[in-house]
Amino acid sequence: MSQVCQITGKRAMVGNNVSHSKRRVKRKFNVNLFRKKFYLPNENRWVVLTVSAHGLRTINKKGVVAAIQEAKEKGLIEKI
């Protein structure tokens, strides 16, 4: 699976390494991802999600059920 947050949809970005002499070389800015287990109380089971640090904050703010539902509506999660 690629480096994508399942809650926010964040992906790796492309940019430049800029040296002191201003030479530019392409590089990739990866997302700060974690594989975390979350408990869904309404389904009485655990799910494993690949989430970014920002996605963890979203889950803490909205709750895991609401965050997963919103991600499904955006098309970021097919099935869990």
Secondary structure, DSSP 8 states (H G I E B T S, - for coil): --S--TTT----EEEEEE-TT--EEEEEE---EEEEEEEETTTTEEEEEEEEHHHHHHHHHH-HHHHHHHHHHHTS-S--
